Amino acid sequence: MICQLPMHRPVLVALALAVVALGTAPAALNGRPVSSSGSVTRVAGADRYATAAAVSRSSQPVGVPVAYIATGTGFPDALGAGPAAARQGGPLLLTAPGSLPKATTDELRRLKPGRMARHRARFTDAVANDLGTPRAVAIAHDVASAADLTDAQRRTLLLDFDRVLGLSLDAPAEAEPPMPDGAAELLELRAAARAAKDWATSDALRNELAALGVEVRDTGSGQETAVRR
């Protein structure tokens, strides 16, 4: 039995949990010892249930979008649920027949899964209500500053919402056009004119820059420019 609780962790963690559910760890692969040149951090508990909870605790923040629970008496369910949990950004925990072990219950209480699900449900309801775009946009605005979500969770939700809203939130920022030839020299001359309080020359140079497509705004820290596309 696999249960999903009310949406990328490495799949390696999921496979490790499958090994936890099986209760064994391979010492060799095709007759050759398993070794690694990297550092190893051991995460373990008193039993397979506590170990699964410990893996979750070491890798998952509070407010995960989803948590999967699979039986701890065999490995097939955990092996099947692991990739789904990893893909949806949540942990895989284990249960005993008939009741949840204390380690699993404690971890679920810490995780508080489903915060993202609540925001997603509000958005889905708004869109389903005759494509209520204004309400959906308002919900997206709320999510952008929601205190109960992490930055990563807010980004995930907003990108999901954008598939409907079509705002291209994940589009790369357009690079500003290059400064036209001669504009840099005119800006230097204008800065010198302003320093000398020669306002007539400063205004004339602003007009020349505008003709080149460069808008100039004077600020307390100097000239700010924008090149028209």
Residue, then its C-alpha position, 0 to 999 in steps of 0.5 A: m500500500i502506498c499513501q500520498l499526503p496533501m507536490h526534486r530530491p535526488v532519486l538516490v534517496a528514494l532508492a536508499l529508502a527502498v533498501v531501508a524497507l528491504g532491511t539489507a544493504p549490498a556489500a558488493l556489486n557483480g562480485r566487486p566491492v562497492s566503494s566511493s572516493g567521496s565522503v560518506t555521511r551516515v544517516a540511521g535510526a533504531d529501525r527502518y522506520a526511524t531511519a526513513a524518518a532520519v533521512s527525511r529530517s536530514s533533507q526535507p524542510v518544514g512545509v513540504p508539498v507532499a509526503y509518501i508513506a509506504t509499507g515497511t514490511g517489504f521493498p516493492d512499495a517503497l521502490g515504486a513510491g520513491p521516485a514519485a516522492a523525489r519528483q514531487g519534492g517530498p519524503l518517503l516514510l514507512t509504516a507498520p501494518g495497522s499503525l504508524p510508528k512513532a518515528t513516522t508520526d513525529e516526522l509528519r508533525r514536523l514536516k506539516p505537508g500540504r501548505m503548497a497544496r492549499h495554495r494550489a487548490r485555491f488557484t485551481d478553484a479560481v481558474a475552474n470558476d469560468l476562468g476567473t483570471p483576476r482572482a487567479v492573479a490575485i492568488a498568485h500575488d498572495v503566494a509571492s509574499a506568503a509567509d508560510l512558504t519558503d522561497a523555493q516553494r513560492r517559486t515552484l507554485l508561481l511557475d506552476f500558475d504561470r502555465v495557465l496565466g502565460l506571464s512567462l515568469d521563467a523567461p530570461a531577462e532581456a539584455e539591455p541594448p548596447m550604448p550607441d556609438g558616441a553616447a559615452e562621450l556625450l555623457e562625459l561632456r554632460a556630466a562636466a557641464r552639470a558640474a560647471k552648472d552649465w545647464a544650457t549645455s547640459d540640456a543640449l547634450r541631453n537632446e543629442l543623447a535622446a536623438l541617439g536613443v539614450e534616455v538620461r535621468d539625473t539622480g543624486s548619485g549621477q546620471e542614469t541611462a536607459v537605451r530605447r529598444 
